Amino acid sequence: MVAAPSDTVTLAHTLTNEGNGPDSFLLSTASARGWSTRLFLDADANGSVDSGELEVAGVIALAPGASEALVLWIEIPAAAPPATSDTLRVTAQSVFGSGVSASVTDIVSALPGGTARVWMELSGSVDRDTATAGDLLSYTLSYRVTGFGSAEQVTIGTAIPSGTTALANSLDWNPARPGLAAPRLADGLALYDLGTLLAGDSGTVSLKTVADPEPGQTVIRSSGWVSYESGAGADSVVSNEVETWIVSAEPSLEKSLASADTARAGDAVRYTLTARNLSTDIPLRDVILVDTLPPGLAYESSTPAATVEAGASEGGQVLSWQLGTIEPGGDVTVELVQIGVNC
């Protein structure tokens, strides 16, 4: 662990009773250089000292196999020489086991010459492992600033994933950065200008897209990057890559004659058309059913009503129905009536 003079450092530890009976433990800390140290109970086990968390006083009683989260707190003296390291030891002494104890050692160093330096971390996530055309994909990039000092001119960016369409009003950041330009889409990128961030700052930026895969595309991939200036100059970090696999529904169409198999001019000919989604978990979206009438038949009516267009010179009328979404395992039936015109 590296820190600046006058800073405090917290290190997470865990005390565990590995014996076969209940025991109590007396804890102590020691600094080779005499730096100030304290030991706290870490009630939420998050590795930091939070409001209301108590400093260790007296012994800690534990049942067999039980554990207690602890935080070692160290203050680096303002006068610590450049590049100084301190060795810190935490010791647990068994009250009931004579001579039984265990220790752990940590090393904390002061930055050379007190130089301020920050590092940025960036990780990506997507809310869907699989998707089909039309699904909404929500992408999130989580950032964190570590070290000491500030990161300047911070910009996070991500390319709009191939096979998706970005929703322009979906770009967001948390926390927001008042006074700075709003997140924006530009040249196929989603960009977030965060300005200046301090060590310890963290947050997220997000983007929503609609899956619109190219023919034959099997996976949608995405990653992001962050660029910034620090005490060591310009730097940048690339996030992990996230993937969403493209899956498809299973459409089926059946057409059957619902009237006599012979007809004269003027007779009604009835058909039933049934569109099905054979998939058990993937919806079939934006379904359009099209049926071209053979010569000699004219459209009379249907349930639901059809959109009718004139066919080619050698063909009959072209009928179409906007069926919308068919849920997994679902179906939509069209009852069609045609009139024999020239049978």
SULDA-V282688 format. One record per backbone hydrogen bond with DSSP energy under -1.0 kcal/mol. NH is the residue of the N-H (numbers start at 0). CO is the residue of the C=O. If there is no record, write none. Layout:
BEGIN
nh=<NH;NH>
co=<CO;CO>
END
This chain:
BEGIN
nh=<2;5;6;8;10;12;14;16;22;24;25;27;29;31;37;39;40;41;42;44;52;55;59;61;64;65;67;69;70;71;72;73;74;75;79;83;85;87;88;89;90;91;92;93;94;99;101;103;105;107;108;109;110;113;114;118;120;122;124;126;130;133;134;136;138;139;140;141;142;143;144;145;147;150;151;153;154;155;156;157;159;163;164;166;169;171;173;179;183;185;188;189;190;191;193;196;198;199;200;202;203;204;205;206;208;209;210;211;216;219;221;224;225;226;227;228;229;232;234;236;238;241;243;244;245;246;251;253;255;257;265;266;268;270;271;272;273;274;275;276;277;283;286;288;290;292;296;297;299;300;302;306;308;314;315;317;318;319;320;322;325;328;328;329;331;333;334;335;336;337;338;339;340;341>
co=<108;75;3;73;71;69;67;65;61;59;92;90;88;86;72;70;53;68;40;41;49;38;24;22;16;62;14;12;39;10;37;8;35;6;76;80;107;105;29;103;27;101;25;99;23;96;91;89;87;85;0;83;2;110;111;145;143;141;139;137;244;210;131;208;206;124;204;122;202;120;200;118;116;196;228;194;226;191;224;189;187;160;209;207;166;205;203;176;190;188;185;157;183;155;153;150;148;144;197;142;173;140;171;138;136;164;134;162;213;243;241;156;236;154;234;151;232;229;227;225;223;221;219;128;217;130;275;273;271;269;339;263;337;335;255;333;253;331;251;329;249;325;323;320;318;316;293;338;336;336;334;319;317;311;292;308;290;306;288;286;283;276;278;326;274;272;302;270;300;268;297;266;295;295>
END
